Amino acid sequence: MKEYAIGIDVGGTKLAAGIVNRKGEVIDFQKSATLTEQKPEFVINAIYQVYHALLKKTGIKPAEIEGVGLGFAGTVNGPEGLIYVSSNLPEWHLMPLRDVVNEKLGIPVILENDANCSALGEYRYGAGRGTVNTCYVCFSTGFGLGIIIDGKIYRGHTGTAGEFAHMLIEKDGYDCPCGKKGCLLTYASGIGISKIVYEKIDQGAETVLRKHATPERHRISGEAVAEAARAGDRVAIETLETAGFYFGLGLSIVTQVLNPELIVIGGGLTRIGDLLMEPTYQGFRDTVQPELVDTVRMKLWELGDQGGIIGAASLFFD
């Protein structure tokens, strides 16, 4: 039994990686530049580079590594090693990422949805310790859900359980990268926040966020919207209130369907704070069945950006 595994988290805008021991401790952590809209060959090369950079920096040999746990932001069939589609990265349809990375690195690879990895990390080493049935909901570029039932990741029939970001919640709503309209993702995510801002700009609203808008409709970051909201920009405040409501709706769906003991809430957008989280909790209370309001506890993530890599590495620690 080897002491270490490497966890790599391929998100919508970044790649994070670390060497992790069996106690869930990160020996070394690295984070790459943006991956937004990058093609498979670019991302695979980034995985190769960060893997070798970690080994070189720590002096740990490949023979001491159990394998590479790979978390990916998209619709993933982990048991088959396939990426079905990604909302943030193009040209990933049916990409056999596990086998490609295995061949490139020459080391065992397990592929898993990134939210599942974060759920596992928080369950074993973070906010979910001591629970049995826990969900992890990620408010980030996208909107992810990882499900732990009886201490194990619930993957479903084809490995895609938890893909509720693409549930239809508004008929004829915003265009979604999946090809549908009105998915939860298009309101409750960094992608959704940008779409809401652009709609308000199109309607002629005055806002400091106009300086971030482009003819190509490049994504306006949640950080920019939060900064404008703190300065009193009405469009920014209303955008976060709208996105927060839909985040809360997502939490109510998780509660109604899965009845978890705990929901751990993570992702970069949680750093916006009360401007987003208060409308989120209010949205939950407004949309969940009243009798279920107090049946679930909610906690913010404890492991932060390292939760995904800790969970991905711990796939080898069962």
Backbone bond lengths (Angstrom), bond angles and torsions (degrees), N, CA, C in turn:
res aa  C-N    CA-C-N  psi(-1)  N-CA   C-N-CA  omega(-1)  CA-C   N-CA-C  phi
1 M - - - 1.467 - - 1.529 109.27 -
2 K 1.309 116.01 124.33 1.453 120.76 -177.19 1.530 110.69 -89.76
3 E 1.321 115.66 154.33 1.453 121.80 -170.85 1.519 113.02 -80.83
4 Y 1.346 117.29 -26.91 1.461 120.27 -168.74 1.526 112.12 -123.36
5 A 1.327 113.95 156.42 1.460 122.69 165.86 1.521 107.09 -141.83
6 I 1.309 115.83 159.71 1.463 121.21 177.73 1.524 108.61 -107.50
7 G 1.307 115.83 130.80 1.452 121.24 173.91 1.511 109.74 -108.58
8 I 1.323 116.36 133.02 1.466 121.75 178.38 1.527 107.96 -127.47
9 D 1.316 115.45 127.68 1.465 122.52 -177.35 1.523 108.45 -113.21
10 V 1.324 116.68 108.05 1.460 122.05 178.57 1.521 107.73 -95.45
11 G 1.332 116.17 101.42 1.458 121.10 -178.37 1.507 112.28 -96.65
12 G 1.331 114.73 -174.09 1.459 119.45 -178.83 1.508 113.31 -69.94
13 T 1.346 117.41 -27.24 1.460 119.89 -176.51 1.521 113.37 -129.67
14 K 1.335 118.09 -3.89 1.462 119.44 -176.17 1.509 111.01 -151.93
15 L 1.338 114.46 163.55 1.455 121.72 172.80 1.517 107.18 -124.20
16 A 1.332 116.91 122.96 1.452 122.21 178.77 1.519 108.52 -120.28
17 A 1.320 116.52 145.95 1.459 120.17 -176.83 1.512 109.53 -150.52
18 G 1.341 115.23 154.35 1.451 119.34 177.92 1.509 111.40 -161.92
19 I 1.331 115.03 154.26 1.458 121.62 169.82 1.524 107.37 -91.01
20 V 1.337 115.87 129.36 1.464 121.94 -172.09 1.525 109.06 -126.39
21 N 1.334 116.94 138.24 1.461 119.11 175.05 1.520 110.32 -95.66
22 R 1.321 116.10 178.70 1.463 120.53 -172.89 1.525 113.45 -72.17
23 K 1.310 117.43 -9.62 1.463 121.10 173.28 1.529 111.60 -87.16
24 G 1.326 116.86 0.08 1.460 120.21 -177.44 1.511 113.10 81.33
25 E 1.322 117.25 16.31 1.464 121.51 -180.00 1.527 109.92 -90.93
26 V 1.326 115.60 134.98 1.460 120.86 179.88 1.529 108.45 -87.87
27 I 1.324 115.93 115.46 1.464 121.63 -178.64 1.522 110.70 -75.87
28 D 1.309 116.21 -39.94 1.471 121.37 175.51 1.517 108.24 -152.86
29 F 1.319 115.64 145.25 1.472 122.40 -174.41 1.514 108.98 -133.03
30 Q 1.331 116.27 135.76 1.457 121.08 176.66 1.521 109.41 -136.99
31 K 1.317 114.47 148.69 1.460 120.79 -179.09 1.517 108.29 -134.19
32 S 1.325 116.60 133.77 1.454 121.17 -174.87 1.520 111.46 -96.29
33 A 1.317 115.12 177.03 1.464 121.91 174.98 1.524 109.91 -70.85
34 T 1.313 115.11 177.21 1.466 121.86 -175.13 1.520 112.98 -57.69
35 L 1.343 115.22 143.82 1.466 121.75 174.66 1.525 111.56 -111.48
36 T 1.319 117.64 5.71 1.457 120.49 -173.48 1.524 111.47 -52.48
37 E 1.333 115.33 124.32 1.464 123.63 174.63 1.528 113.36 63.05
38 Q 1.323 117.86 24.52 1.456 120.48 177.59 1.529 110.91 -87.61
39 K 1.335 115.17 149.71 1.462 121.15 -177.31 1.529 110.47 -85.00
40 P 1.349 117.23 166.80 1.462 120.29 -175.22 1.520 114.82 -54.11
41 E 1.330 118.04 -42.98 1.462 118.73 -175.79 1.527 112.04 -62.35
42 F 1.335 116.73 -34.79 1.467 120.59 178.45 1.521 110.33 -66.64
43 V 1.333 116.50 -46.49 1.463 120.97 -177.41 1.528 110.66 -67.08
44 I 1.320 117.11 -42.08 1.470 120.60 179.79 1.527 110.23 -62.97
45 N 1.311 117.44 -39.43 1.462 120.49 176.98 1.538 110.53 -65.03
46 A 1.347 116.59 -38.20 1.461 120.17 177.82 1.528 110.92 -64.27
47 I 1.335 117.44 -38.56 1.469 121.27 176.53 1.527 110.27 -61.95
48 Y 1.325 116.55 -44.85 1.470 121.93 178.90 1.531 110.60 -59.23
49 Q 1.317 116.06 -45.64 1.464 120.26 -177.09 1.523 111.97 -66.47
50 V 1.330 117.37 -43.09 1.463 119.24 -177.03 1.527 110.95 -71.17
51 Y 1.326 117.82 -33.41 1.461 121.79 175.96 1.528 110.64 -59.02
52 H 1.326 116.88 -50.36 1.458 120.40 -178.17 1.528 111.32 -71.76
53 A 1.334 117.65 -31.21 1.462 119.90 177.51 1.523 110.92 -64.96
54 L 1.342 117.44 -39.18 1.460 121.24 178.61 1.525 111.16 -64.75
55 L 1.328 116.88 -44.52 1.463 119.98 -179.76 1.527 111.00 -64.80
56 K 1.312 116.08 -42.00 1.464 119.74 -178.83 1.523 111.45 -64.81
57 K 1.334 116.77 -43.57 1.453 120.40 -176.32 1.527 112.16 -68.37
58 T 1.328 117.25 -38.14 1.467 120.73 -175.77 1.518 113.05 -90.13
59 G 1.327 117.44 -20.99 1.453 120.36 -175.53 1.514 113.18 78.29
60 I 1.337 117.45 5.30 1.467 121.08 177.48 1.523 108.93 -75.70
61 K 1.339 116.08 136.11 1.466 122.01 -176.59 1.532 110.67 -88.12
62 P 1.337 117.10 150.87 1.478 119.30 176.74 1.527 112.86 -54.31
63 A 1.331 117.38 -31.73 1.463 120.53 -179.19 1.533 111.96 -67.10
64 E 1.341 117.93 -15.93 1.470 121.64 178.78 1.524 112.49 -92.06
65 I 1.326 116.92 -1.14 1.464 122.48 -175.26 1.526 109.87 -103.70
66 E 1.350 116.58 125.09 1.466 120.17 175.89 1.520 111.88 -63.65
67 G 1.321 116.55 -40.53 1.452 120.32 -178.37 1.511 110.77 168.70
68 V 1.316 115.21 -174.90 1.463 122.43 179.61 1.523 109.00 -113.93
69 G 1.330 115.68 118.83 1.458 121.24 171.74 1.514 108.46 -90.65
70 L 1.313 116.80 125.69 1.458 122.26 -171.41 1.521 109.50 -117.77
71 G 1.336 116.54 109.79 1.456 121.32 175.48 1.520 109.68 -95.28
72 F 1.323 116.83 134.53 1.468 120.91 -175.03 1.519 110.46 -131.30
73 A 1.335 116.12 135.88 1.465 122.09 -179.10 1.524 109.72 -84.28
74 G 1.301 115.90 91.82 1.462 120.06 179.42 1.520 109.55 174.24
75 T 1.314 115.55 -175.16 1.457 121.01 176.12 1.518 107.63 -82.06
76 V 1.332 116.19 112.54 1.460 122.73 -167.91 1.518 110.39 -121.89
77 N 1.321 116.83 135.23 1.459 121.98 167.49 1.521 106.55 -105.17
78 G 1.343 114.92 89.05 1.451 120.16 -175.90 1.510 114.18 -58.64
79 P 1.351 118.91 -47.97 1.467 119.40 -178.70 1.523 113.45 -57.49
80 E 1.331 117.50 -30.50 1.462 121.25 178.31 1.520 113.01 -94.12
81 G 1.346 116.46 -8.26 1.463 119.93 178.71 1.507 114.32 74.26
82 L 1.350 116.69 24.65 1.468 121.23 -172.54 1.530 112.13 -111.62
83 I 1.333 115.02 143.47 1.457 121.97 164.96 1.520 107.07 -96.72
84 Y 1.322 117.70 118.88 1.453 120.11 176.61 1.530 110.87 -76.28
85 V 1.330 115.88 -49.80 1.465 120.40 -178.03 1.518 108.04 -165.50
86 S 1.329 116.67 155.11 1.453 122.17 173.68 1.517 108.77 -129.06
87 S 1.337 116.50 137.73 1.462 120.95 179.05 1.521 112.08 -75.68
88 N 1.337 117.29 -18.83 1.456 121.17 -173.11 1.521 114.05 -113.35
89 L 1.315 116.82 -18.47 1.463 121.52 -175.74 1.528 109.10 -121.45
90 P 1.338 118.26 129.47 1.461 120.87 -174.60 1.528 112.76 -83.62
91 E 1.320 115.62 161.45 1.465 124.08 169.44 1.528 113.22 62.16
92 W 1.333 116.61 36.27 1.457 120.26 -178.99 1.521 112.32 -105.65
93 H 1.300 119.07 9.50 1.460 121.96 -174.41 1.525 110.84 -60.26
94 L 1.338 115.51 119.29 1.469 123.59 178.47 1.531 112.43 55.15
95 M 1.321 117.04 38.43 1.460 121.65 176.49 1.536 109.67 -77.42
96 P 1.345 119.16 121.96 1.479 121.87 179.17 1.527 110.55 -80.62
97 L 1.322 116.42 66.38 1.462 121.32 -168.95 1.528 112.30 -61.90
98 R 1.317 117.96 -40.77 1.470 119.43 -178.93 1.526 111.32 -56.22
99 D 1.326 116.43 -49.28 1.465 119.87 -175.43 1.527 111.56 -71.11
100 V 1.332 117.04 -34.57 1.464 120.09 178.43 1.524 110.16 -64.69
101 V 1.338 116.95 -45.39 1.469 120.44 -179.67 1.522 110.81 -69.12
102 N 1.325 117.04 -37.97 1.464 120.96 176.67 1.524 111.02 -58.18
103 E 1.309 116.65 -45.50 1.466 120.63 179.77 1.523 111.66 -66.30
104 K 1.335 116.57 -38.11 1.465 120.63 -176.77 1.528 111.66 -72.12
105 L 1.347 116.84 -36.97 1.459 120.41 -176.50 1.522 113.37 -95.51
106 G 1.331 117.10 -22.90 1.451 120.15 -178.18 1.517 113.43 69.38
107 I 1.329 116.98 35.17 1.464 122.58 -177.18 1.526 107.82 -145.77
108 P 1.338 119.17 149.28 1.467 120.29 179.71 1.530 112.04 -56.86
109 V 1.328 115.41 141.03 1.467 122.13 -178.17 1.522 108.67 -131.84
110 I 1.322 116.66 134.26 1.460 122.07 170.11 1.520 107.71 -115.03
111 L 1.327 117.13 128.35 1.465 122.76 178.26 1.519 109.19 -100.38
112 E 1.333 115.39 137.48 1.465 120.43 179.58 1.522 109.00 -150.59
113 N 1.309 117.09 153.74 1.462 121.51 172.11 1.525 109.81 -60.08
114 D 1.335 116.85 141.32 1.467 119.57 -174.64 1.528 112.57 -64.30
115 A 1.326 117.70 -36.14 1.471 119.69 178.56 1.522 110.94 -66.78
116 N 1.326 117.41 -35.38 1.461 120.26 175.39 1.526 110.76 -62.74
117 C 1.337 116.02 -40.49 1.467 119.64 178.31 1.523 110.75 -63.49
118 S 1.323 117.14 -44.69 1.468 120.11 178.64 1.521 110.90 -64.13
119 A 1.329 116.50 -39.03 1.466 120.10 177.67 1.521 110.34 -60.55
120 L 1.320 116.81 -44.41 1.458 121.02 -179.43 1.526 111.20 -65.81
121 G 1.335 116.26 -41.90 1.456 119.80 178.79 1.517 112.16 -61.75
122 E 1.337 117.14 -47.65 1.462 120.50 -179.85 1.527 111.27 -67.33
123 Y 1.325 117.18 -35.83 1.463 120.91 179.60 1.531 111.04 -64.83
124 R 1.319 116.89 -43.35 1.461 120.24 -175.10 1.523 113.57 -83.86
125 Y 1.346 116.05 -36.23 1.461 118.61 -168.80 1.530 114.28 -128.64
126 G 1.330 118.63 -3.91 1.456 120.65 -172.71 1.513 113.68 -127.36
127 A 1.326 115.28 -132.17 1.467 121.66 -171.92 1.513 113.54 -65.32
128 G 1.337 118.23 -19.98 1.456 120.95 -177.05 1.511 115.44 -95.56
129 R 1.330 117.20 5.26 1.466 119.47 -179.66 1.534 111.34 -58.38
130 G 1.319 115.71 134.63 1.462 120.90 177.88 1.506 114.14 90.53
131 T 1.339 117.47 -4.18 1.466 120.50 178.24 1.532 109.85 -94.91
132 V 1.323 114.81 171.32 1.471 120.95 176.97 1.526 110.52 -114.71
133 N 1.338 115.84 -47.39 1.468 121.46 -179.72 1.528 109.03 -117.80
134 T 1.327 115.68 109.63 1.461 121.66 -173.22 1.524 109.86 -134.18
135 C 1.314 115.90 144.80 1.460 121.08 172.59 1.526 109.55 -119.33
136 Y 1.304 115.46 147.26 1.458 121.36 174.58 1.530 107.21 -118.03
137 V 1.319 116.51 124.13 1.458 121.84 178.37 1.519 108.34 -114.12
138 C 1.320 115.79 128.32 1.463 121.37 -175.29 1.525 110.89 -107.63
139 F 1.340 116.33 119.69 1.457 122.82 173.34 1.522 107.14 -99.58
140 S 1.293 117.15 100.11 1.456 120.57 -175.14 1.518 108.74 -147.71
141 T 1.328 117.26 -150.00 1.467 120.16 175.41 1.521 109.62 -52.21
142 G 1.321 115.44 -42.68 1.449 121.81 173.39 1.525 109.82 -111.80
143 F 1.326 115.59 -162.45 1.463 121.74 -178.83 1.519 106.88 -134.30
144 G 1.332 117.47 107.55 1.457 120.45 -173.29 1.505 113.23 -115.41
145 L 1.330 115.33 159.32 1.461 122.09 178.29 1.519 108.93 -138.14
146 G 1.328 115.94 126.77 1.449 122.02 170.86 1.516 109.13 -115.87
147 I 1.339 117.04 138.34 1.460 122.38 -172.27 1.526 109.88 -120.89
148 I 1.327 116.44 125.00 1.459 122.28 173.67 1.528 107.93 -112.83
149 I 1.313 116.64 118.40 1.457 122.38 178.36 1.526 108.44 -121.50
150 D 1.322 115.97 125.57 1.467 121.54 -177.41 1.526 111.58 51.10
151 G 1.327 115.28 39.43 1.456 120.55 174.61 1.510 116.27 81.13
152 K 1.326 117.99 5.56 1.463 121.07 -178.34 1.528 110.57 -128.24
153 I 1.341 116.21 148.96 1.461 120.19 174.38 1.523 108.79 -61.56
154 Y 1.327 116.19 130.39 1.461 119.93 172.45 1.517 108.52 -94.19
155 R 1.341 116.27 117.51 1.463 121.69 -174.78 1.520 113.15 -105.66
156 G 1.323 117.82 -21.01 1.452 120.10 -177.71 1.513 112.65 82.00
157 H 1.311 116.19 -173.03 1.466 122.91 -172.82 1.529 112.65 -65.13
158 T 1.333 117.39 -44.05 1.469 120.65 -177.39 1.528 111.91 -115.21
159 G 1.324 117.52 18.09 1.451 120.36 176.33 1.510 115.02 84.43
160 T 1.333 118.33 5.63 1.461 120.38 -172.33 1.536 113.22 -110.91
161 A 1.329 117.60 16.17 1.469 119.31 177.79 1.527 109.61 -58.50
162 G 1.331 115.26 142.06 1.456 120.29 179.60 1.516 114.62 97.32
163 E 1.320 117.64 -1.32 1.470 119.87 -179.14 1.527 110.80 -80.91
164 F 1.324 115.59 54.53 1.462 118.37 -178.04 1.520 112.47 -82.50
165 A 1.343 118.41 -4.20 1.461 120.79 175.89 1.522 111.27 -59.44
166 H 1.321 116.65 -25.19 1.465 120.14 -177.53 1.527 112.42 -104.81
167 M 1.339 115.87 24.62 1.457 120.43 167.99 1.522 109.03 -74.94
168 L 1.315 116.93 135.77 1.466 121.84 178.13 1.523 109.18 -73.52
169 I 1.347 116.33 121.44 1.466 118.65 178.89 1.535 111.75 -124.28
170 E 1.337 117.12 -9.71 1.466 120.61 175.90 1.530 108.55 -141.30
171 K 1.335 117.61 109.26 1.458 120.36 177.98 1.524 109.66 -61.47
172 D 1.335 116.51 131.34 1.468 122.52 -179.10 1.532 111.75 60.80
173 G 1.325 116.11 32.98 1.457 121.03 177.10 1.519 111.82 -80.96
174 Y 1.329 116.22 -156.93 1.461 121.05 -177.73 1.532 111.34 -62.92
175 D 1.328 115.50 149.86 1.459 120.76 173.46 1.522 109.69 -64.20
176 C 1.320 116.35 135.83 1.458 121.83 178.74 1.530 109.30 -107.85
177 P 1.320 118.65 146.78 1.469 120.02 177.10 1.524 113.38 -58.13
178 C 1.337 117.76 -19.54 1.467 119.61 179.38 1.525 112.08 -75.74
179 G 1.339 117.64 -11.02 1.460 121.37 179.95 1.521 113.78 106.44
180 K 1.318 117.31 -13.14 1.462 120.73 177.80 1.520 110.04 -92.33
181 K 1.304 116.17 -178.33 1.457 123.05 175.28 1.519 109.52 -122.75
182 G 1.336 115.70 143.13 1.450 119.86 171.44 1.508 116.13 78.83
183 C 1.346 117.95 21.17 1.465 120.27 176.69 1.531 110.13 -68.75
184 L 1.322 115.88 154.12 1.454 121.10 177.09 1.528 111.21 -53.75
185 L 1.318 116.91 -39.10 1.462 121.87 179.39 1.522 112.75 -54.34
186 T 1.322 117.19 -33.38 1.466 120.35 -173.42 1.527 112.40 -77.56
187 Y 1.309 117.29 -2.01 1.467 122.18 175.58 1.529 111.06 -122.23
188 A 1.329 116.69 -39.74 1.465 121.81 -171.60 1.527 110.43 -107.66
189 S 1.325 116.98 69.96 1.466 122.05 -179.57 1.519 107.89 -175.72
190 G 1.349 115.62 172.90 1.452 118.81 172.08 1.510 111.58 -61.27
191 I 1.322 116.45 -38.27 1.466 121.09 175.61 1.520 109.63 -60.28
192 G 1.337 116.39 -45.04 1.457 121.03 -178.85 1.513 112.91 -65.51
193 I 1.323 117.42 -42.07 1.463 120.56 178.54 1.522 110.20 -57.68
194 S 1.316 116.98 -43.60 1.464 120.41 178.83 1.526 111.36 -63.01
195 K 1.332 117.10 -41.42 1.462 120.97 -179.98 1.530 110.93 -62.67
196 I 1.335 116.20 -40.69 1.468 119.89 179.71 1.525 110.36 -63.45
197 V 1.345 116.42 -43.49 1.466 120.06 179.47 1.525 110.83 -61.48
198 Y 1.322 116.83 -46.21 1.472 119.30 -179.45 1.523 111.53 -61.78
199 E 1.337 117.30 -37.93 1.461 119.60 178.14 1.526 110.41 -61.71
200 K 1.324 117.30 -41.99 1.462 120.74 179.88 1.536 111.03 -67.13
201 I 1.326 116.91 -38.38 1.468 120.53 176.55 1.519 110.21 -64.16
202 D 1.347 116.59 -42.79 1.467 120.83 178.08 1.518 111.75 -60.11
203 Q 1.333 115.98 -30.35 1.467 121.04 179.98 1.523 112.59 -83.10
204 G 1.339 116.15 -0.15 1.453 120.72 174.95 1.519 115.94 93.22
205 A 1.319 116.99 10.11 1.466 119.77 -178.95 1.525 110.81 -65.87
206 E 1.320 115.31 142.00 1.457 120.37 176.66 1.529 109.12 -86.48
207 T 1.310 115.78 129.17 1.455 120.57 -177.92 1.515 110.29 -161.18
208 V 1.322 115.94 147.82 1.466 120.09 176.11 1.522 111.18 -68.41
209 L 1.326 116.40 -13.84 1.459 119.86 -179.22 1.529 112.82 -72.50
210 R 1.328 117.06 -10.57 1.464 119.63 175.91 1.531 111.84 -56.72
211 K 1.331 116.48 -30.53 1.467 119.09 -177.60 1.533 111.59 -69.38
212 H 1.331 116.82 -16.65 1.470 120.67 177.98 1.528 112.39 -93.94
213 A 1.316 116.87 -11.75 1.465 120.84 -176.70 1.521 110.61 -77.97
214 T 1.313 116.33 144.83 1.466 121.77 178.05 1.523 109.56 -129.72
215 P 1.347 117.65 156.23 1.465 119.83 177.44 1.531 112.36 -58.69
216 E 1.339 115.96 -30.26 1.472 119.84 179.21 1.517 112.49 -80.93
217 R 1.340 115.41 -2.02 1.468 122.80 179.25 1.535 111.27 59.51
218 H 1.334 115.50 44.07 1.453 119.77 173.19 1.533 109.27 -60.89
219 R 1.304 115.32 149.90 1.450 120.29 -172.85 1.527 111.62 -64.18
220 I 1.329 115.71 131.03 1.463 122.87 172.88 1.528 106.79 -88.59
221 S 1.316 116.98 123.70 1.461 120.68 -170.00 1.526 111.85 -71.04
222 G 1.322 114.51 152.97 1.452 120.15 174.82 1.515 112.16 -61.20
223 E 1.336 116.66 -33.38 1.467 120.95 178.48 1.531 110.85 -62.85
224 A 1.347 116.37 -41.71 1.467 120.22 179.10 1.523 110.85 -64.76
225 V 1.335 116.10 -40.84 1.464 120.09 179.28 1.531 110.17 -66.55
226 A 1.326 117.04 -40.72 1.462 120.48 179.15 1.524 111.50 -63.83
227 E 1.323 116.86 -41.55 1.463 120.84 178.73 1.525 110.73 -61.57
228 A 1.343 115.75 -43.21 1.467 119.56 178.78 1.527 110.87 -65.43
229 A 1.328 116.77 -38.58 1.466 120.26 179.98 1.526 110.95 -65.00
230 R 1.315 116.65 -40.57 1.473 119.74 179.03 1.526 111.53 -64.55
231 A 1.335 115.71 -26.71 1.465 120.42 178.22 1.523 111.88 -85.56
232 G 1.337 117.09 0.89 1.460 121.06 175.97 1.511 115.48 94.85
233 D 1.350 118.40 9.80 1.461 121.24 179.83 1.530 109.13 -66.73
234 R 1.334 116.14 120.37 1.457 121.11 -174.19 1.525 112.32 -64.85
235 V 1.326 117.69 -40.76 1.468 120.78 179.26 1.523 110.22 -61.14
236 A 1.316 116.36 -43.70 1.461 120.05 -179.71 1.526 111.13 -64.25
237 I 1.334 116.69 -43.22 1.462 120.64 179.95 1.526 110.79 -62.29
238 E 1.336 116.64 -45.54 1.466 120.90 -179.59 1.516 111.19 -66.01
239 T 1.337 116.82 -35.08 1.466 120.60 178.52 1.517 110.83 -63.02
240 L 1.324 116.54 -45.44 1.464 119.66 179.59 1.524 111.29 -67.99
241 E 1.319 117.24 -33.22 1.467 119.81 176.39 1.528 110.44 -65.23
242 T 1.330 116.39 -41.81 1.469 120.25 179.65 1.519 110.80 -66.84
243 A 1.338 116.27 -49.18 1.465 119.84 179.32 1.524 110.36 -60.80
244 G 1.344 117.04 -40.84 1.454 120.70 179.17 1.518 112.41 -60.98
245 F 1.333 116.59 -40.82 1.464 119.43 177.17 1.521 110.70 -57.36
246 Y 1.337 116.61 -45.36 1.465 119.60 -177.92 1.527 111.66 -72.35
247 F 1.322 118.22 -32.95 1.457 119.78 170.84 1.531 109.49 -57.57
248 G 1.335 115.50 -46.60 1.461 120.02 179.62 1.516 112.40 -62.81
249 L 1.328 116.31 -38.14 1.465 120.26 175.16 1.525 109.79 -59.08
250 G 1.338 115.98 -42.34 1.454 119.27 177.78 1.521 112.24 -60.45
251 L 1.331 116.75 -41.58 1.465 120.26 177.64 1.521 111.36 -63.81
252 S 1.333 116.62 -35.78 1.469 119.03 179.49 1.526 110.76 -68.80
253 I 1.343 117.23 -35.47 1.467 120.51 177.21 1.529 109.85 -63.89
254 V 1.328 116.11 -44.90 1.462 120.28 177.99 1.528 110.18 -58.34
255 T 1.323 116.43 -43.90 1.461 120.76 -178.57 1.518 111.68 -66.27
256 Q 1.331 116.52 -44.58 1.468 120.48 -178.37 1.530 111.89 -65.01
257 V 1.335 116.70 -40.90 1.467 120.23 -172.89 1.524 112.22 -84.37
258 L 1.342 117.20 -40.51 1.463 120.28 -169.62 1.526 114.41 -108.05
259 N 1.344 117.49 -18.36 1.467 120.87 178.63 1.531 111.94 48.96
260 P 1.343 117.10 53.83 1.464 118.49 -177.82 1.526 111.86 -76.12
261 E 1.312 114.57 159.09 1.461 121.60 173.70 1.522 110.29 -70.77
262 L 1.348 116.02 -37.79 1.457 122.47 -174.34 1.510 109.85 -144.75
263 I 1.327 116.65 140.62 1.463 122.03 167.55 1.522 107.03 -114.86
264 V 1.321 115.63 119.49 1.455 121.29 173.82 1.529 107.10 -93.13
265 I 1.327 116.27 127.68 1.458 121.84 -177.35 1.518 108.59 -108.08
266 G 1.332 115.89 121.82 1.454 120.51 -178.56 1.509 111.91 -136.82
267 G 1.315 115.53 -171.04 1.457 121.18 -179.14 1.518 111.76 103.91
268 G 1.315 115.31 155.11 1.453 121.01 -174.11 1.505 115.24 -59.74
269 L 1.336 118.27 -29.12 1.459 120.06 -177.85 1.535 112.48 -69.60
270 T 1.330 117.81 -19.30 1.464 118.87 177.35 1.527 110.71 -63.68
271 R 1.333 117.37 -21.89 1.466 120.81 -179.20 1.528 112.06 -70.81
272 I 1.316 117.65 -11.97 1.465 120.22 174.55 1.526 110.11 -63.75
273 G 1.327 115.91 -30.17 1.457 119.74 176.24 1.515 113.42 85.82
274 D 1.337 116.09 -148.70 1.468 121.64 -169.73 1.520 113.27 -61.44
275 L 1.324 118.66 -29.27 1.467 120.24 -179.79 1.528 111.47 -58.20
276 L 1.324 116.89 -30.04 1.456 120.91 176.82 1.527 111.76 -103.80
277 M 1.325 117.19 -40.48 1.456 119.85 -171.41 1.526 112.88 -73.92
278 E 1.329 118.74 -34.16 1.465 118.71 177.03 1.534 111.65 -63.61
279 P 1.360 119.34 -46.50 1.469 117.95 174.47 1.525 112.72 -62.50
280 T 1.341 116.73 -28.84 1.459 120.22 177.84 1.519 111.07 -65.39
281 Y 1.317 117.09 -51.10 1.466 120.18 -179.59 1.530 111.19 -65.11
282 Q 1.348 116.78 -34.95 1.462 119.51 176.66 1.518 110.26 -67.83
283 G 1.336 116.88 -40.53 1.459 120.34 177.06 1.515 111.86 -61.11
284 F 1.321 116.47 -38.06 1.467 120.48 175.86 1.522 110.34 -61.94
285 R 1.323 116.31 -49.23 1.473 119.75 -178.00 1.523 111.39 -63.83
286 D 1.332 117.75 -33.17 1.463 121.41 -178.11 1.520 113.03 -74.93
287 T 1.338 117.99 -21.77 1.471 119.57 -170.80 1.521 114.16 -116.56
288 V 1.329 118.68 -17.02 1.457 119.56 179.07 1.526 110.19 -81.12
289 Q 1.320 115.65 153.37 1.466 119.58 173.98 1.529 108.63 -57.70
290 P 1.333 118.59 128.45 1.471 120.30 -173.05 1.519 114.23 -53.23
291 E 1.322 116.82 -36.51 1.467 120.03 -177.78 1.531 112.01 -67.75
292 L 1.342 117.37 -14.34 1.462 120.62 -176.18 1.526 113.21 -102.85
293 V 1.331 117.06 -2.15 1.469 120.34 -176.03 1.520 111.32 -54.54
294 D 1.305 117.32 -43.43 1.463 120.95 -174.23 1.523 113.57 -98.75
295 T 1.333 117.12 14.05 1.469 118.69 -178.38 1.526 112.31 -88.14
296 V 1.313 118.00 -9.23 1.461 120.88 -176.31 1.528 109.44 -130.52
297 R 1.324 115.76 140.36 1.459 120.95 171.89 1.523 108.75 -93.82
298 M 1.313 116.73 151.22 1.459 121.61 176.55 1.520 109.32 -128.37
299 K 1.324 115.47 134.00 1.459 121.36 178.97 1.527 108.86 -137.28
300 L 1.323 115.95 146.95 1.459 119.88 171.97 1.517 109.34 -75.34
301 W 1.330 115.23 153.15 1.459 121.08 -179.41 1.522 111.74 -56.94
302 E 1.319 116.30 150.64 1.462 122.02 176.87 1.527 111.81 -105.05
303 L 1.315 117.70 -28.79 1.462 120.82 -173.77 1.518 112.98 -89.50
304 G 1.329 117.34 -11.23 1.459 120.63 178.12 1.517 112.62 59.11
305 D 1.339 115.42 -144.17 1.462 120.31 -175.85 1.521 113.16 -64.16
306 Q 1.331 117.48 -16.86 1.457 119.66 -178.68 1.531 112.70 -86.69
307 G 1.344 117.03 -8.87 1.457 119.73 -177.62 1.514 113.41 -60.41
308 G 1.333 116.12 -39.78 1.454 119.91 -179.21 1.516 112.58 -65.34
309 I 1.341 117.07 -41.08 1.465 118.42 -179.14 1.526 111.22 -74.70
310 I 1.349 116.75 -34.01 1.467 118.97 176.39 1.531 109.79 -63.61
311 G 1.333 116.46 -45.14 1.460 119.93 178.75 1.508 112.37 -65.28
312 A 1.329 117.14 -40.34 1.468 120.64 -179.97 1.517 110.21 -64.01
313 A 1.337 117.50 -44.14 1.461 120.33 178.35 1.523 110.75 -63.97
314 S 1.336 116.69 -38.89 1.463 119.60 -175.06 1.521 112.67 -71.26
315 L 1.335 118.58 -7.24 1.462 120.44 171.49 1.523 110.96 -57.42
316 F 1.348 116.39 -24.85 1.457 120.69 179.48 1.524 113.12 -91.70
317 F 1.351 116.94 -1.39 1.457 120.15 -174.31 1.522 112.87 -99.56
318 D 1.318 119.14 5.63 1.469 120.86 179.13 1.519 109.47 -65.26
